[in-house]
Amino acid sequence: MNPLRRQALGTGAVAGAACAACCAPPILAALGVTLGLAVLAGVVAGIAVAVAVAVIGVTAVSARRSRARRDPPPPVAVAAPRRR
């Protein structure tokens, strides 16, 4: 390997290390914020679904109980069957 190539490779390595040291923290912070917001949105959506299911369940149970508490309809007279 000639000396100019070796120097260029060393300069590139130093530049790559400087870039990683300088640019990596903001990039990782942006990814972390994005991930945190995604997790927050998932938690909020999960809570909303759980509340909706609970409201639907309470409504169904209360409707069933209110129907059961009502007086049954009066009996209807039915003619006796004929025997043949």
Secondary structure by P-SEA (a helix, b strand, c coil): ccaaaaaaaaaaaaaaaaaaaccaaaaaaaaaaaaaaaaaaaaaaaaaaaaaaaaaaaaaaaaaaaaaacccccbbbbcccccc
